[in-house]
Amino acid sequence: MTSQTAASPNPTRVLFVCTGNICRSPIAEAVFRHHVHAAGLHQQFEIDSAATHDYHTGERADPRARRVGERHGVDVSSLARPVASRDFQHFDLIVAMDRGHLRELRSRCPADRRERIRLMRDYEPGAAPGSLDVPDPYYDDIAAFERVYALLDLCCERLLAALRP
């Protein structure tokens, strides 16, 4: 697990999820962690990311994701792992990158925990209906990773504002 160990006895635990945990969710994890640290709240949160599928277990984030993070001063350093059953009990908020992930997570999650699963773009101010998914940049170029970074940066900023203690 790549989670940040929090000193707070009751940190808010946030898990970001995408398909393989090498593009969108590790960027979201790193960007959210960056915002948390900048706000001086690193002891208030535990942050991690995971995948709906085990395609890339143990791998570093896509080199393009790491490169875009570096350009913005954000360390995208997590290792891919699949979502585990225990994650549904452990995390206070599970943030899916798209509606497919949302459906997958809700189908695997105990019914009494499903309200903890949200879409990343739920935190985008003024998101247009039908634009609920963070686009997958995997089959695209570095510019697509930049666009995803910008979107995740905005959403993570708003997510932190919503979760601030």
N, C-alpha and C positions, 0 to 999 in steps of 0.2 A: 504494500500500500504506500502511496506517495503522500499521504496526508501530512499536514502540518500539525505537529503536536502543540496543543494549546495549553497555556498555564492556567487558564480560567477553569474552575471546577465544573462549570456548565457552559462550555462553548456552544455557539451555534454551529452545527455541522452541515456543510453544504457539499453536495456531490453533483458534478457536471457529467452528462452522459451523451455520447454519440455512438456511431456504429463501431468503429475500430479503436477509438481512444488514441488516435495519432494526429488528428487535425483539429476539429472544432472543440472538443471537450478539453484537451490539454491547453489550448489557447485560452479558453474561458477560465480554467483553473488558474493559470498563471496571471491573467489579467485581473481576475477577482482578488487573488492574493496580493498583487501589486497595489490595488486600490485599498485593500484592508491595511497593508503595511503603511501606505502613505497617510492613512487616517489615524495611525497609531493604535489600531484595534487588533493587532495580530494575536493577542492573547484571548480575544473574544470569539475567535473562529477556528474551526477545523475545516480544511478545504481539501478536496480530492477530486479525481475524475476517473471514469470507467467507461467500458464499452458494452453495448448490447450483444456483441458477438466477440468470439475469442480469436479472431483472425491474426491479431498482432501482439498477443500476450508477451510481455517482457521487452517489447521493442520501445525505443525512444520515439518521441514525436517525429512526424515527417520533417525532413530537413528544411522544407519551405516554411513550416510553422515555426520552427526554431529560428530561422533567419528573420522572419517578420517580427518575432518577439524581440530579437536582438536589436533590430532597427528602432524599436520603441523602448528599449531599456528594460524589457521584461524577459525573465528567464523561463523559457518553456522547457522544463526538464523532467517532466513526469515519465514514468514507464507505463505502457499500456497494460491494462488488466480488465477482465470482464466483471460486470456487476455480479455481486454475490448475494445470496439470500439474506445474509446478515445486514447488508447495506440498507435494506428496507426498514430494519429496526434501528439501526445506528444513526442514520442521517435524518436531520430535521427537515431538510429540503433537498429534493432531487430534481435537478434542472435538465430537462431533455432539450436537445438541439433542434429536433423537428418532430412533426406529428407521428411519424413512424416509430421513433424512439418512445414517444409518449404512450402510444398504444402497446408497444412491447413491454415497457416498464409496468404499466397498469395491469397487463395480463399476468405478470409474474408477481405482483405485489399483493400482500394480504389486503383484503377489502378495507380494514380499519386504518390502513396507512396510505391509501391512494390519494388522499387530499394533500399529501406532502409532495406530490409530483407535479411540476409545472413546466411550461415551455419557456425557453430563454427569452423569446420575444414578447412574453407577457410583461417583461420589464422594459420594453422599448416604448418610449412615449409616442403616442400617436401612430402606432403601427396600424397599417391599413389591413382590413379584413382580407384574408387570403394570402397575406405575407407573413404567415406565422412560423415559417421554417427558417432556420439559419442555413443558408445554402452550403452544400458540401463542396469545398474547393479541391478535393483530392484529384479529380481528373482535369483540373484546369491549371492555369499558370500562377505565377507569384502574385500577379495583380489580384486574382481571386482571393488569395490568402490575405492580402492587404485589406480588401473590402470586408472580408469576414472579421478580421482583426478590429476594424473600425466599428462594425456593428456590435461585436462582443464587448468592446470597450465601453460603448454607450450603455448597453444592457447591464453590464457588470456594475457600472457606476450607479445606475438606478436601483439595481438589486441591493447594493450595499446601503443606499439611502433607505430602502424599504426595511432592511434588517438591522439598521443601527440600533445599538442598545440605548 
